[in-house]
Each structure stands twice: as C-alpha cells, then as structure tokens.
Amino acid sequence: MNRHYNGLKTAALFGVLWAILLGIGALIASSTRSLAPIVIFALIGVGTTAYGYWNSDKMAIRAMKAYPVTEEQAPELYQIVRELATRANQPMPRLYLSPSPSPNAFATGRNPQNAAVCCTHGIMQILNRQELRGVLGHELMHVYNRDILISSVAAAVAGVITSVAQMMLFFGGGNNRNGNPLAMIAMALLAPMAAALIQFLISRTREYDADEDGAKLTGDPLALASALRKLQSGVQALPMPQDQRVVNASHMMIANPFRMMIANPFRGGGMKNLFSTHPPMDQRISRLENMAGRPLQ
C-alpha cells in the first residue's frame, strides 16, 4: 500500500514539474507569439537525458574511479548479491569496488539486465555481513524500481525549466506588448527553485521506497537501519571530496557523500536540508524501525 502511495506521489510531482513548464511556455508565447524557444530547449533536455540514461552506469563508475571485481576477489559481495538477485528473480548485476575510504554504495543501470552495483572500500570495512546485505538490498531495489529512468526524466524537466527561465529574463522587461513583464521576471526567478525542489522531493521519495522494498527483500529492516546509522557517522568522519563528477553522481548513493551541517533554522540549515536529495537519516531509520516493530538497539 505504501509503495503504491509513493508511486502516486511521484506522478503528482512530475505533474507539477510539467505544469511549471507549461506556465513558462504560456508566458513566453504571450510575449514572443512563438513556442519555438521552448521546443528547442526541450529537445536539448531530452537529448541530454537520453545520453545520461544510456550511459549512467559508465559515468557514475568513472566518477568513483571504480573497478570491476571477480568472485575470487570479493566472495562475500558476490554471495550476498547473488542470493538477493535470485530471491527477486532478477539477473546478476556487475559488481564494482571504489577505492574511496568514505563509506558508501550505489547502483546504476537503465534496467536489471544492464545493472551495476558499486561499494566503496570504506563501506566494506565498517559494515558487518547483515548490514552490508541490507545496503545491497536497498541498492538492488533502485534498479528493480527503474529509479534511474525516473531521476533522469526529473532532472531533464528541471533542467529545461531552468534553461527556459533564464531565457525569460531577456524578454521580461523588453519588447513585451501582450505579457506581464513582472510576471515573467518572477517566473524566471522562482521556477528554477521550484523545479529543483520538486526534483529533490522525487529523489527523496525513491530513497524511502528503496529502503522499504530493500528491507522487504532482505527480510531484515533493522540491519539496514544499523547500516544507515554507521554510514551517517562514517561519512561525517570521512566525506568524499566535492569534485564535480562526484557531485553529479551523489544522488545515486545510499548516503549523502558530503559532510552535512546540523540543521539549524536560524542559520539556514533547514533550507539546506530541504534541498537535499537524501532524506534525513533519522527519519529513514525511524521508518525501518517501524517496519520491524521495534527500535534499533
């Protein structure tokens, strides 16, 4: 029931994204009497998304400097993933390790037949077998739920909105005979922020969904909760460098790979968390504890 609710929420968020884009289009049409600029930006967005979707696994793996591992090199990793993939009746994904000491993991691939799972050296060192199994269940569910497609489309629509909104600034106060220049400027300033917020909300929905579905796949929600708690402190101690390639792949990771400030509404911490692609760890752990019917010890 909860999974169905998340699907409806994702659809509603996509609807709001497209409503924003149509609103921008109406304003530009009233000013220029042509929708050609929107069509151009939309085509650019679709092309960029298609490239990212088909190459998402390669880009993320390169960003993390990951390398493929054999079963002889990582027997425990293979055993866990094979067991979970068999339980889900899905093919075995390719497995990678990243030399990063920062504890994290991600899965990518446009479908289960082209999936890849990557763990950092750091996460392999701090988690026990049950916790690692919980993390891998979460990551596999991202692939099985087609989250790469969802995040790619959301990013594309948000990108088109931002690009078109920037273009609107050139029309907002000039030769605008029919439109309202103040409305165009306001839309140009507010639309990118709204689009980014909705994109982040979609990412958060997918994380909650992968937590729940991954816990169902493993049958052990408390193992994932324990892993998340270790990851929270581990990333704080050893965050990843904010290299642009890592930043671009960060939304795929099970934990935000960068050191987060403690939320403080008087210093803008609440706003920064609002625009985070990852839900607060405390909330994720609490949901998993509710699934198990008891708190994590």
Secondary structure as the mmCIF struct_conf table of DSSP 4:
data_model
#
loop_
_struct_conf.conf_type_id
_struct_conf.id
_struct_conf.beg_label_comp_id
_struct_conf.beg_label_asym_id
_struct_conf.beg_label_seq_id
_struct_conf.end_label_comp_id
_struct_conf.end_label_asym_id
_struct_conf.end_label_seq_id
HELX_RH_AL_P HELX_RH_AL_P1 ASN A 2 THR A 32
BEND BEND1 ARG A 33 ARG A 33
HELX_RH_AL_P HELX_RH_AL_P2 ALA A 36 ALA A 63
TURN_TY1_P TURN_TY1_P1 MET A 64 LYS A 65
STRN STRN1 TYR A 67 PRO A 68
TURN_TY1_P TURN_TY1_P2 GLU A 71 GLN A 73
HELX_RH_AL_P HELX_RH_AL_P3 PRO A 75 ARG A 87
TURN_TY1_P TURN_TY1_P3 ALA A 88 ASN A 89
HELX_LH_PP_P HELX_LH_PP_P1 PRO A 91 PRO A 93
STRN STRN2 ARG A 94 SER A 98
BEND BEND2 PRO A 101 SER A 102
STRN STRN3 ALA A 105 THR A 108
BEND BEND3 ARG A 110 ASN A 111
HELX_RH_3T_P HELX_RH_3T_P1 PRO A 112 ASN A 114
STRN STRN4 ALA A 116 THR A 120
HELX_RH_AL_P HELX_RH_AL_P4 HIS A 121 ILE A 126
HELX_RH_AL_P HELX_RH_AL_P5 ARG A 129 TYR A 144
TURN_TY1_P TURN_TY1_P4 ASN A 145 ARG A 146
HELX_RH_AL_P HELX_RH_AL_P6 ASP A 147 PHE A 171
TURN_TY1_P TURN_TY1_P5 GLY A 172 GLY A 173
BEND BEND4 GLY A 174 ASN A 175
BEND BEND5 ARG A 177 GLY A 179
HELX_RH_AL_P HELX_RH_AL_P7 PRO A 181 THR A 218
TURN_TY1_P TURN_TY1_P6 GLY A 219 GLY A 219
HELX_RH_AL_P HELX_RH_AL_P8 PRO A 221 ALA A 237
BEND BEND6 LEU A 238 LEU A 238
HELX_LH_PP_P HELX_LH_PP_P2 PRO A 239 PRO A 241
HELX_RH_AL_P HELX_RH_AL_P9 GLN A 244 ALA A 249
HELX_RH_3T_P HELX_RH_3T_P2 SER A 250 MET A 252
STRN STRN5 MET A 253 MET A 253
BEND BEND7 ILE A 254 ALA A 255
BEND BEND8 PHE A 258 PHE A 258
HELX_LH_PP_P HELX_LH_PP_P3 ARG A 259 ALA A 263
TURN_TY1_P TURN_TY1_P7 PRO A 265 GLY A 268
HELX_RH_AL_P HELX_RH_AL_P10 GLY A 269 LEU A 274
TURN_TY1_P TURN_TY1_P8 PHE A 275 PHE A 275
BEND BEND9 THR A 277 HIS A 278
HELX_RH_AL_P HELX_RH_AL_P11 MET A 281 ALA A 292
TURN_TY1_P TURN_TY1_P9 GLY A 293 GLY A 293
BEND BEND10 ARG A 294 ARG A 294
#
